[in-house]
Amino acid sequence: HGRWSDERARWREAHAAWALARPPAAEAGDAREAKVGERRPPAGGPPEPVEPPEPPAPQLASHGCYIWGGVGGGKSLLMDLFADSCGPAASSSGPDDRGVRRVHFHEFLYDVHRELHRLRQGDGDKTTKAVAQGIARSTRILAFDEFQITNISDALIVETLFHALFEAGVAVVMTSNRPPEDLYKDGLNRHLAIPQFLALLERRRVGFLCLAAARDFRNGASVSASAARASASSASGGVGVGSVEGPPGEGPWRDFLCKVAPRSTGAGGSSGSDAGTEVQSFLDKAFAEAAGGTPRGEPERVPIAWGRSLEVEESAAGVGRFSFAQLCGGPLNADDYLSLTNRFHTLVVADVPCFSLEQHNEARRFTNLVDCAYERHARLVLSAEAPPTRLLASMEELATLALHESASELDNDSVAGVVPGDGSSDWVRHNPFGPVASSITQAARRAAAGGPNDAAPGDDDSKTGAGVAGVMAGAVGSLQESGFAARRATSRLLHMQSDDYLVAHLRHRRGGEA
């Protein structure tokens, strides 16, 4: 690439000299040629100089690498080290100043959708290829963390986008919790995009590597009570909240309060009227210390994605206070959480539930919130009904749910780890043919059994999906991705309590990171 850059620089000089040496168009020549600025040699004059050919872009031996493995194995750390070793970050100053762009996949897709929307408002090229060409003008290496595909629209865009990026000479490095063959596994219309995408990666000789870590290295990063207080107070002058003692083997936590102890009402939680007081005091203290001593904030309406806005209960000095229902009980997604982490360095969130399968939509929003906060080194201060390791335990079971198991294996609710709830959550019901929707556990059973009203995994064309609640049977497979996301969120919640994460958070706030 360095040799090609030198050749291209020499070509630009030669091309500029050629443009100056060309004779002007004849005044009596073709009016059309004169109008478009074409040049013609004068009659009987010397021949027109030959335009120097542009040197072709070098063909990459490989267009990237796909690294997958379990949570907490070091994939994000490897990605950070790789991006730091690749030189300057991507810029838009010119084709010879292209750099590496390290970005979470959520954020990248949001930028792609936003650019597509902008192009569609104009008269020029409105295709995904045009978006890719714009990216390639400033980027030679794309480094994606947490690459995942959860819907068919993103799947179709990614296949077309990567083809154009590879054509433009961009290399792509990705990390994921799923092996490539499991991307969008059992998803609706998967056959329209994923096989083609995987074939594209193979043609471009993208390497597939499994990072087989022995354990979740984030899990051992919890802080001690004294270390949390010392680090928070000395490093930030009062930014930290202090630590909260948790159940044995599951604490302490600096930014997490478990409202009810899992074993008793002893250490790690409270019950009765004292619980509300303890929670309120914990959140008030967290807000005041993160906001530099401001005890209370003011209500504020802040912009989120796609021209919408969200009401914040309290806002002061880059700290926002929310309820769980406000952030994860309504129609918000990763784009909105990225907007919030741009606005707030610390988010104080009250009343996080212990998720059941019936709350899979709320759980997926919560995992997106954790991912976005973690990627931006933001702090999440939470009060919850369960410790971090148990908060998403029911959702984590979805990662191992096999849709092709026999119905008898799924008859036991312990497969999912929970008893079906009362259906009071806001999860979407896709059954227009009956007044009562069954639980998501029942939907999983029906999917495995291949009942008469269910579509087979990945096939939404031949069946109506009648009688399936929460999601169509063919889409239940996408819940597996929620299981992997839940595992990742649990690992990240634990790491967020560590001294290392607090230091990274403070450095990010002070502008030590881009």
Salt bridges, closest charged atoms under 4 A:
GLU33 OE1 - ARG40 NE 3.29
GLU48 OE2 - ARG22 NE 2.61
GLU51 OE2 - HIS15 NE2 2.93
GLU54 OE2 - ARG8 NH1 2.52
ASP80 OD1 - ARG102 NH2 2.84
ASP96 OD2 - ARG12 NH1 2.65
GLU107 OE2 - ARG376 NH2 2.96
ASP111 OD2 - ARG101 NH2 2.59
ASP111 OD1 - ARG114 NH2 2.90
GLU115 OE2 - ARG118 NH2 2.53
ASP145 OD2 - ARG102 NH2 3.64
ASP145 OD2 - ARG492 NH2 3.82
GLU146 OE1 - ARG488 NH1 3.51
GLU146 OE2 - ARG492 NH2 2.84
ASP154 OD1 - HIS113 NE2 3.04
GLU167 OE2 - ARG204 NH2 2.60
GLU250 OE2 - ARG390 NE 3.43
ASP255 OD1 - ARG254 NE 3.74
ASP255 OD1 - ARG379 NH2 2.63
ASP284 OD1 - ARG296 NH1 3.43
ASP284 OD1 - ARG321 NH1 2.72
GLU300 OE1 - ARG343 NH2 2.86
GLU311 OE1 - ARG301 NH2 3.34
GLU314 OE2 - ARG296 NH2 3.06
GLU314 OE2 - ARG321 NH1 3.69
ASP336 OD1 - ARG308 NH2 2.42
ASP351 OD1 - LYS259 NZ 3.05
ASP371 OD2 - ARG488 NH2 2.80
ASP371 OD1 - ARG492 NH1 2.90
GLU375 OE2 - ARG102 NH1 2.93
ASP413 OD1 - ARG445 NH2 2.36
ASP426 OD2 - ARG365 NH1 3.63
ASP454 OD2 - ARG446 NE 3.79
GLU481 OE1 - ARG178 NH1 3.02
GLU513 OE1 - HIS377 NE2 3.08
GLU513 OE2 - ARG507 NH1 3.56
GLU513 OE1 - HIS508 ND1 3.74
